[in-house]
Amino acid sequence: MSIAVYIHSAAVLNAAGSECADLLGTPPSPQPLAFDATRRAFALPTPRLASDLFDRKIQRSVEPQGLRLLHCVARLAPALAALQLPPARIALTAAIPEVDAPSPCWDAVQAISEQPQKPLAQLLANTPPLHAITLLNSSVMAYVAEALQCHGPMGGFCSQDNAGLDALVEACQQIVEQRADAALVVSSSPNLTPALYLREPTPSAEAIFGEGAAALLLSSAPSRTTPHALRIAGFARGYSADPQRGAAVARRVIDQALSLEKLCLGDVEQIVANPEDAQLMSLFAEHPRGVRSARAMTGDLGASTLLSEIALALHHTQSASATPGHTLFVSHSRAGHWGALLLASETLEKHT
Amino acid sequence: MSATRIVITGMGAVTGFGFEWQTLWEKMLGAEHCVCPWQPDGVGDGTFPVRYAAAVDMTLLPEALKDHPAWNIALEKRSRFGWVAATQAVNDSRLAPDQLREAAVLCASGAPQHMLADMLLTLAPDGSAPGWQHLMPRAGQVNAEGSLRQSNDRLARVIADGLGCEGPVINISSACAGASQAIGNAFQMIRRGEVNVAIAGGADSVLNLDTMAALYLLGAASSEQRWGVDLCRPFDRNRSGLIAGEGGGFVVLESLEHALARGATPYAEVLGFGSSLDAYKVTAPQPEGRGAALAMQAALDDAGLRAQQIDLINAHGTSTPLNDVAETLAIKSVFAEHRHYRSLTVSANKSQFGHLIAAAGAPECMVTALACLNDLVTPTVNLHDVDEQCDLDYCAGQAVSRRVDFALSNSFGFGGLNTSLALGKYREHGQ
């Protein structure tokens, strides 16, 4: 990449806590779901938004997954403001799952059930005019853009676990190709609803999901508050739903991500991946340093998984004991998406 | 920016006009529209306040498409339309299966289609408040074609699975800018060398009771009845809101080198992509069109074009009171030098096939490409009494023949998410 792109700052919110260091604590226990006691997950209380940044009406007009994201993003506002960039040079990309709430609100569902012969009248009489706004990912992006004054390039992504990588790649390229000088990458896990368990490809019975959000600030210059910086050094994406082809696609994706730095897998200091994914783990069976994951602390955060893991990597990089080296993040969705991201931890030459 | 040139070599569109882009183009040049009387399923007495839409007419399904697998597996309606459109685009491109292996698929799918019947499964047997806990014991009754069973990225995956694509498979969510973002991101991926071929576009259908009710309550969808089926009238003084369409559109993009090596003939060249955020209000565009202007300027900059080189703008043109004025102001600000906005032709495709919401940008990109190829601009129909705040040449009433070397195609999403694609006439030796 001709222009270096750095992970400048990060914010997380998940079952472990709201600080990146919380991901290093003792794993919490997943709890039975409110709607299905046979399944366990990491649910979170809906956070309150900072009223100095967001209009108070937003608290009522955004789904919990959006509120978690906004709560997280708010903590990047000071770092973004400190960059003193024109709004048109700040990009925003988002990885936000579809909202699973009923599109007629719960009150309308109740009213329709009471007068099923008049569904239209009940629907129109019991759905607030602005209810649709709560269902749109673009509403959440608009709230972020308005609060943090991002007028620059944008991209919204809504896939499975891979959406976080798609949003990160797009944000990174906006800086590399000089359309922006900084980018906010925001992500949220899905709400815990039946859809998580009913949609194909259905998860295993043991799957532990979590609620959470993560946001990153990327910039063309590293944060100068610590002696080390975390640089985006490569990425690649691929897909195959066919298990027979999956390993070949995965190897291609990993090789591509490593190629810009002319590395092979053995050169990588740290691998971050889901240890419960047997197909994924088979790729690293011979790697000497093993595989790390914060998943036990958070559950499966879906589209927010990658950004949460990067936030932890940034925390490591900014610690006093940090050493230079590469971290490779490899993801594999249940549907068959493969993604690889290479980050380089570097010592800043003129740290002040 | 790199010297890699990116061209459109295949197109597929499913709209109210039918199931092929050729039909779409022919009817649009003939100044037809496909808005018809419409009521959602389950409302048999004609009382739904939104009376018109540009629905896909399944009686127009050609014999050759009746065996398409999209009709035979559990999918949301929009995904069926999208899969058929993507297949048509790939067939149109004449790409061989082995040339698709490393292709990317980028797809905008809009908001999920919640089924009212599924939501009624959340009711307690004793009539107390609804909740998800009541649905789980009845999970077997959940509709296989609704949002609780179908993830939003399902269409992108069925396309990739069906065609054997192993490149990035990306689902886009940026409201009405979605398909345009998909095409723009695909263009950028090819330009930076991530892939050589991409299938990009989108599909959407909001023509169901609860989604249209939501759009109506929001004040976005027109319930006007004065003009009958002619109510979609972008830039007209009597415009009253969007008229929803449904369908899907996909284009095949590839590097020119890749296209020429296999003997393909490009329809047009994609030259640039720009996007921006209004950062203004969720419910309204920035009144002066600031975000829209930023996106158009970004597309011009990305393409290396001067504003004076643009001949045509395929407008977002939703027929809503706020958008059409803001977009006009945005065009006038970007093309202010030498009052170039007076030389532009502006066309609003939504007047002819309605607003395809997340998919809108795909057929509109195709129509823009065909304008560049044929030097023909499709009209803005139903435009009889131009709003005094909308004072550009909107190609009212009938198609015009004019040179189109370069064009922009605008798509602006709810919440102020803006995109603009820059296209150009394909020339063997570059622009």
Contacts between the chains, C-beta under 8 A, distances in Angstrom:
chain1	res1	chain2	res2	distance
A	34	B	132	7.7
A	34	B	133	6.6
A	35	B	131	6.8
A	35	B	132	3.9
A	35	B	133	4.1
A	35	B	135	7.3
A	35	B	136	5.7
A	36	B	133	7.2
A	36	B	136	4.7
A	87	B	279	6.7
A	88	B	276	7.3
A	88	B	294	6.0
A	92	B	277	6.0
A	94	B	173	7.9
A	96	B	173	6.6
A	97	B	152	7.5
A	98	B	111	7.0
A	98	B	112	4.7
A	98	B	147	7.0
A	98	B	151	7.4
A	98	B	152	4.2
A	98	B	173	7.6
A	99	B	111	7.8
A	99	B	112	7.6
A	100	B	112	7.7
A	100	B	147	7.2
A	100	B	148	7.3
A	102	B	114	5.8
A	102	B	119	4.2
A	102	B	122	7.1
A	103	B	111	7.8
A	103	B	114	4.2
A	103	B	119	7.9
A	103	B	210	4.6
A	103	B	211	6.2
A	103	B	214	5.9
A	104	B	114	7.9
A	104	B	116	6.8
A	104	B	119	6.6
A	104	B	210	5.0
A	104	B	213	7.1
A	104	B	214	7.8
A	106	B	122	7.9
A	106	B	129	7.3
A	106	B	130	5.5
A	106	B	131	8.0
A	109	B	119	4.9
A	109	B	120	6.6
A	109	B	122	6.3
A	109	B	123	6.9
A	109	B	130	4.9
A	110	B	123	7.3
A	110	B	129	6.5
A	110	B	130	5.6
A	112	B	116	7.2
A	112	B	120	6.9
A	113	B	120	6.1
A	113	B	123	4.8
A	113	B	127	7.3
A	113	B	130	7.4
A	114	B	127	7.7
A	119	B	42	6.6
A	119	B	116	6.9
A	119	B	209	7.2
A	120	B	43	5.5
A	120	B	47	6.3
A	120	B	48	6.2
A	120	B	209	7.1
A	120	B	213	7.6
A	123	B	209	7.0
A	123	B	210	6.7
A	123	B	213	5.2
A	124	B	49	7.8
A	124	B	213	6.2
A	124	B	216	7.8
A	124	B	217	6.9
A	127	B	213	6.6
A	127	B	214	7.1
A	127	B	217	5.8
A	128	B	217	7.6
A	129	B	217	4.7
A	129	B	218	6.4
A	129	B	219	7.1
A	130	B	217	7.9
A	130	B	218	6.6
A	130	B	283	7.3
A	131	B	214	6.3
A	131	B	217	6.9
A	132	B	214	3.7
A	132	B	215	6.7
A	132	B	217	7.0
A	132	B	218	5.0
A	133	B	218	7.3
A	133	B	282	5.8
A	133	B	283	7.1
A	135	B	111	6.0
A	135	B	214	7.4
A	136	B	111	6.4
A	136	B	175	6.3
A	136	B	414	6.2
A	136	B	415	6.8
A	137	B	173	4.7
A	137	B	174	7.8
A	137	B	175	7.6
A	138	B	173	7.4
A	138	B	174	6.1
A	138	B	175	3.8
A	138	B	413	5.3
A	138	B	414	5.2
A	138	B	415	3.8
A	138	B	417	5.4
A	139	B	282	5.1
A	139	B	414	7.5
A	139	B	415	5.4
A	141	B	174	7.4
A	141	B	277	7.4
A	141	B	415	6.1
A	141	B	417	6.3
A	142	B	277	7.5
A	142	B	278	7.4
A	142	B	279	7.6
A	142	B	281	7.6
A	142	B	282	4.6
A	142	B	414	8.0
A	142	B	415	3.3
A	142	B	416	5.5
A	142	B	417	7.3
A	143	B	282	6.9
A	145	B	277	4.1
A	145	B	278	7.2
A	145	B	279	4.0
A	145	B	416	6.9
A	146	B	279	4.9
A	146	B	280	6.7
A	146	B	281	7.4
A	146	B	282	7.9
A	149	B	279	5.8
A	150	B	277	5.5
A	150	B	279	6.0
A	151	B	276	6.0
A	151	B	277	5.5
A	151	B	278	7.7
A	151	B	279	5.2
A	151	B	290	7.7
A	151	B	291	6.8
A	151	B	294	6.3
A	152	B	276	6.5
A	152	B	277	6.9
A	152	B	294	7.9
A	153	B	274	7.4
A	153	B	275	4.6
A	153	B	276	6.6
A	153	B	298	6.9
A	154	B	174	6.8
A	154	B	275	5.1
A	154	B	276	6.8
A	154	B	277	5.1
A	154	B	417	5.5
A	154	B	418	7.8
A	155	B	172	7.6
A	155	B	174	6.8
A	155	B	181	6.0
A	155	B	185	6.7
A	155	B	275	7.0
A	156	B	172	6.4
A	156	B	173	4.3
A	156	B	174	3.7
A	156	B	175	7.7
A	156	B	178	7.5
A	156	B	181	7.1
A	156	B	417	6.8
A	157	B	170	6.7
A	157	B	171	6.6
A	157	B	172	6.3
A	157	B	173	6.3
A	158	B	109	7.6
A	158	B	152	5.1
A	158	B	153	6.8
A	158	B	171	5.2
A	158	B	172	7.1
A	158	B	173	3.4
A	159	B	152	7.5
A	159	B	153	4.3
A	159	B	156	7.3
A	159	B	169	7.7
A	159	B	170	6.6
A	159	B	171	4.1
A	160	B	151	6.9
A	160	B	153	6.4
A	162	B	169	7.9
A	162	B	170	7.8
A	163	B	171	7.1
A	166	B	168	7.6
A	166	B	170	5.2
A	170	B	185	6.6
A	173	B	188	6.6
A	173	B	192	6.8
A	177	B	1	7.1
A	177	B	188	7.5
A	177	B	192	7.5
A	179	B	298	6.7
A	179	B	302	7.4
A	193	B	132	5.7
A	194	B	132	5.4
A	194	B	135	5.4
A	194	B	136	5.7
A	194	B	139	6.7
A	194	B	142	7.8
A	194	B	148	6.3
A	195	B	147	6.9
A	195	B	148	4.8
A	198	B	139	6.0
A	198	B	142	6.0
A	198	B	148	5.3
A	198	B	149	5.7
A	199	B	148	7.1
A	199	B	149	5.9
A	199	B	150	6.7
A	199	B	151	4.6
A	200	B	149	6.8
A	200	B	150	7.6
A	200	B	151	7.2
A	200	B	154	7.8
A	236	B	194	7.9
A	237	B	167	7.5
A	237	B	168	3.7
A	237	B	170	7.7
A	237	B	194	8.0
A	238	B	166	5.6
A	238	B	167	6.4
A	238	B	168	6.6
A	239	B	105	7.7
A	239	B	157	7.8
A	239	B	160	5.6
A	239	B	165	7.0
A	239	B	166	5.9
A	239	B	167	6.9
A	239	B	168	6.7
A	239	B	169	4.0
A	240	B	166	5.2
A	241	B	157	6.8
A	241	B	160	7.6
A	241	B	161	5.3
A	245	B	166	6.7
A	249	B	166	5.3
A	335	B	151	7.8
A	335	B	153	7.3
A	335	B	157	5.7
A	336	B	157	7.5
A	337	B	169	6.2
